[in-house]
Amino acid sequence: MIKVLIVDDEKWTRETIKEFGHWEQYGIEVMGEAADGQEALRLIEQMSPDIVITDMKMPGIDGRELLRIVAERYPQIKLIVASGYDDFNYMRQAILSKVNEYLLKPINARELNHALEKCTNEVKNELRYQLKKSLSFVNKDTSALILEYKKNITSFLEELNLEGFENSMQRFMSVLQKVEGLDTSVLAKIEHDILLLLEEQMIKNNCDFLVVFEHHKDLMNESGNTLDSIINKHMVLGKSYIEYMLHLKRKKSRVDLEEIKEYIDRNFTDSHLSLEILANKFFVSKEYLSKAFKRMYQCNITEYIVGRRMEQARQLIDNNELQIKSIAAMVGYEDVTYFYRVFKKYFKISPGEMRQG
């Protein structure tokens, strides 16, 4: 008997799924229900279901986190999502977790049973395959092969070596084509593992998943069913990631001093503006920025900021309407005493003397 677990924080949804499912027809037993991800994980560990049907938005451990954990710890479990949210972030996690079907609420009985039939067939096929042939040697060999190429592919992603990445993926495919016994579960693991490598690199580098793959949304939603389609899909996604990171790297290496100067002109009244703030914002070292700015404008950044503030302060003083304390705050000085000191050093007279003159 194939066992299924239903996970949803709404009882009526769980009841609907139980009512719609053709359980006896597919030889399925509903072995349990859970109202959240935490309860679901406890039941999974206790009862080892073959299929999990889950909502996405739930309190505590939500559907996205549940899918991630199940995919990592229990890759043999077939996953069906039943969600009221047609959201790309949810879809992304579903893709990463190799979800078999993504159903939208309200639940459609025909779609639900189609998903159950598909999952049931996969479970039965995998069981038949395991009974038919001992995979001990092939599994060990294939696992070692996958691990070796995962390390290889990761190194090229970290180095942003596009040619090396593409060559490694092509070699990986060539070697796998010679391996016997690559059933759907092994192919699913390969696809999941490679996509997980990409996600780990993107998280590490604070990359926006949607920005990097904005031109490949259709491809992201495709689930490869052959080795060629899986490798080719991830060649495209990996190439997109590397090219995006190289673009960022080239952008960071070019310092547009005119852009920095314009930024200072717009923000010199910000009391927090400093060389360090600018260096961080424009992705350069403080030392390099200071030298490059002085070479182009014959003054360092701090001098330029002070100059812009002082000239603005002089204009405000000439208007003879505002208190000196207010002027100091308006040009970026919270400490009026310090403002007096800087002003006098710059103009050789105090703000009050300038106003009287």
Secondary structure by P-SEA (a helix, b strand, c coil): cbbbbbbcccaaaaaaaaaaccccccccccccccccaaaaaaaaacccccbbbbbcccccccaaaaaaaaaaccccbbbbbbcccccaaaaaaaaaacccccccccccaaaaaaaaaaaaaaaaaaaaaaaaccaaaaaaaaaaaaaaaaaaaaaaaaaccaaaaaaaaaaaaaaaaacccccaaaaaaaaaaaaaaaaaaaaaacccccccccccccccccccccaaaaaaaaaaaaaaaaaaaaaaaaaaaccaaaaaaaaaaaccccccccaaaaaaaacccaaaaaaaaaaaccccaaaaaaaaaaaaaaaaaaaccccaaaaaaaaccccaaaaaaaaaaaccccaaaaaac
